[in-house]
Amino acid sequence: MTSTLTSYMLLSRNLATSLQRKGNDQIVARETAYYQANIGKVTSVDDFMADQRLYGYAMKAFGLEDMAYAKAFMRKVLSEGTDSATAFANRLADDRYVAFAKAFDFTPGTTAKGTDPVVVSPTQLNPAGSAKLSLPYALAASYDFSGTNEASFTLSSQVDASTTKSATIVLNKAALAGKVANLASVTRTEIGAAINAQIGASGPDGLMGKVQVGIGANGSLFFETTGYTELGFDDAPGGTGVNADTVYLAGGTNRTLTVTNGTLSGVGQTAVDIGNGTDLSPGANVKGVVDAYLQQSLEADAGAEDTGVRLALYFARKAPSLSSGYDILSDPALTQVVNTVIGLPATSSATTSDALAARAVLISSKVDFASFRDPAKVEAFARRFAAIWDAQNNTATDPILALFSNGQA
């Protein structure tokens, strides 16, 4: 049997290749293809949970496969979301449920709808009201887009009974370079102007002339549908074919506005909140879920051969997000890894809040959490764990390790 350390190193050194190989597995590839093809069609929690293949894939991606049977429990997690402090997911000790609820929020983004004309008298109508939408949160005074920060969203408007037009808006260093005074301090006004410019650049097949953007009184981005007329090739009213007119009214119940956060333009970009949060809709977060599913599958397969390898892989994945002893104690797998490395016994006796607090302080004094922002330091910690795990559990795999085992001469 290969040692835990050797097995872990073989996987971690070539993690991208290992994940690709896992993705090419016939069963995994089939389930992934199904998820990719169908998650974007789901619009409600009920539809999501009714499709066992989608639901099962998602549960495994978030390490919740063992809870797939508890549908009433998971429905409550999804239905209550995470916006409220009292939401069910936020009251659970396991942060996987919060991540799951955020990833599978089926609300349709921020949406507004227009209104039909109102009859005032037999001879007078109040005109149809345009769709007006203010994002939930105010813009900051300025934003730094000089580095990897990026805001990305899709702006859509139903323009008539059967037609929806959209534009993808991306604000980042590349998109704003040369168009703002200072990339490190992009103002609210400059953000509004940049969005309007990208709407115009989307052309007649996008939202050009159909939506305008401004800054509301509360400092948030404000969108409003506008009327649009295109007279055709002859630039004259009437006509057919290429000369036909296209007219979209500013209001009416057909006109809508929807803002939905989109995926970032590339690896390494950092999501910035410009008023609509940074969470993605399930249909926009396909790659994130697929990547998580492949990672979970790889870890589970490794664990079937050697629990220590699974623990090391899991630690390496979670380490960059850790900042305190409480983060460790809230996760049994991380607790086992850290206890093993720093030589602490199991925490079964730490049952009171004071005992847990003392334990958290002790862990924080022995673990440099800041170093986990450095991939090399994370790798070193994971390898140290794997080596100690070998010494404690796998002495038969390497004769040298037997020298360090208890009870040896």
Secondary structure as UniProt FT lines:
FT   HELIX           4..13
FT   HELIX           15..24
FT   HELIX           26..38
FT   HELIX           39..41
FT   HELIX           45..50
FT   HELIX           52..61
FT   TURN            62..63
FT   HELIX           65..67
FT   TURN            68..69
FT   HELIX           71..80
FT   TURN            85..86
FT   HELIX           89..91
FT   HELIX           96..103
FT   STRAND          110..113
FT   STRAND          118..121
FT   TURN            122..123
FT   STRAND          124..126
FT   STRAND          129..130
FT   STRAND          132..134
FT   STRAND          142..143
FT   STRAND          149..160
FT   TURN            161..162
FT   STRAND          163..171
FT   HELIX           173..176
FT   TURN            177..179
FT   TURN            183..184
FT   STRAND          186..187
FT   HELIX           188..201
FT   TURN            204..210
FT   STRAND          211..215
FT   TURN            217..218
FT   STRAND          221..225
FT   STRAND          228..230
FT   TURN            232..235
FT   HELIX           241..243
FT   STRAND          246..248
FT   TURN            253..254
FT   STRAND          256..261
FT   TURN            267..268
FT   STRAND          270..271
FT   TURN            282..284
FT   HELIX           286..305
FT   HELIX           307..318
FT   HELIX           319..321
FT   HELIX           325..329
FT   HELIX           332..342
FT   TURN            348..349
FT   HELIX           353..366
FT   HELIX           369..373
FT   HELIX           375..393
FT   HELIX           395..397
FT   HELIX           399..404
FT   TURN            406..407
//
